[in-house]
Amino acid sequence: MTAGEQRGRRRDLDVLGVIALGGGIGSIARYGLAKGIPTPAGGFPWATFLTNVVGCAVLGGLMYLVLDIWPPSRYRRPFFGVGVCGGFTTFSTAMLESRGLLASGHGATAGAYLLASVVSGLAAVWAGAGAVQLVAKGRKP
């Protein structure tokens, strides 16, 4: 590894730190929501579904702010986008829950869950970005 590569890696440790901090915050929020909305065996996993839809909406709005409104920042996007939203959302858990529903004979619930998760997640990103865009345009002179 060259000296320049070593400096580059050390320089990125601060970004990794803000991602880790944001990820911890997002993960704790997700854990709290999961504990607050338990899923019965074979039931629709509402906690994970709501977590992912809310996270997608927040990410859509956040990315509009980060890319189009706020001035450039080294830490904002990694902290909020990768860290907080990445730690909060959990599409991997949605896939595991879908597999569990299929394995336990709840194929219809698994299918509805998968379809609703993808469609609602995409719609939430669009709606979150649109809502923030409307608010931002309403505040401009």
C-alpha positions, 0 to 999 in steps of 0.5 A: 500500500502506498503512502497516499493510500494510507493517508486516504484510508486514515482520512476516511475514518471520520466518515466511517465514524459518523456512519457508525454513530448514525447506524447505531441510532437507526438500529436502536430506533428499529429495535424499539419499533420491533419491540413495540409491535410484536408479530404473531406466528404466521402474521403480517410483520407490521413492525418491519413493514412500517420500519421500511416504509417510514425509512424509505420516506425519510430517505427520499426526503433526506436525499432531496434536502442533501442533494438539492437544498443544503450546502455540500457537507462531508458528513450529512449524507453518510450520517443520515443516509447511510448511517441512520436510515441504513441502520433503521431500515431492514429489507434483509429482515423482510426477506427472512420473515418472508422465507419464514412465512413461506416455510410455515405454510403462509405463502399468501401472507409472504407474497403480500408482504413482499409485494407490499414492501417493495411497492410501498417502499418505492412509493414512500421514497417518491412521496418523501422526496415530493413532500420535502420538495413541496415544503421547500418550494413553499418557503422560497421567496 
